[in-house]
């Protein structure tokens, strides 16, 4: 099967009619049906599928064991996301198995395709929950108490999906089996377009995190409250948006984004009592990222004070800069005939695992450069180049 035809099989699952693109979130009905689809595809190929304690799916070609070569990605999306971020890595892994099989190749080491749970944090707010839980990067009690916008806790969602919340947390056994992890992903940027090549390898991931800024003022009537009597948290919230842009603009390679804002109660004729604003900030180093966030926070505090509002800031997630295993990266680039290495601003499960096991990523060219939006794309020929590249590096690793 080709990657494009496999993507075609799931093209109707989780379409978001209002936002466009896809909304497939951890353990919601769309993601659960994608997980079912993956299990069926894996079983069709004679792979043995297990679900680990943290909800990650593993499809083994041959018996599980130590020093395993693992590839895979995720099936969930951001709200209104594209068709390729995540699923491309999963379908390419399945297609790579088909390609290796067609050549009569048999792995001489344990090999599995993994599908990590809730990578985007689109439902519970923390990215890479499956890999963070497995590697111990998040305390299970913190993860289990996260709530989606409807108030459903992560514990409730995983219970409904048949998992035992009490068993979630660091999975030393699963980690110990991973000899190396190679994640194929659609590129989230224009690096490969500018270089004119379909496939590259990853060099590093920017430090990145998410912060919630809660501005509290006084809820009141939009008509009956004179302007001078207001403590309207929407004002400092708005200023925070501008402060984020200003703070990141002055720093080479830094990004600060406010893509989500929630006034409570959220009525047209109501002065909000609270406005929650979520900041996503990233930069090349931990220090620079922290400095950018500190500057935005200072601006938020000052704007809140000017309006007689209060501000609390909560760090919802954070990941330091990731440098992918240089030896593995160079080996992959060489096996693929000298493909380029690219830095990325996007977080990945591979970034979480890189702290524990040798980890690498392959990127497939995205002709729009756009990601986390419906315009995200990869041409069928480039998807096949990605599958061929993945099969090549897997064969190298599985035959030695
Ligand atoms: Zn992704």
Boltz pocket constraint, residues with backbone or C-beta under 6 A from the ligand:
constraints:
  - pocket:
      binder: B
      contacts: [[A, 74], [A, 85], [A, 86], [A, 119], [A, 185], [A, 347], [A, 348]]
      max_distance: 6.0
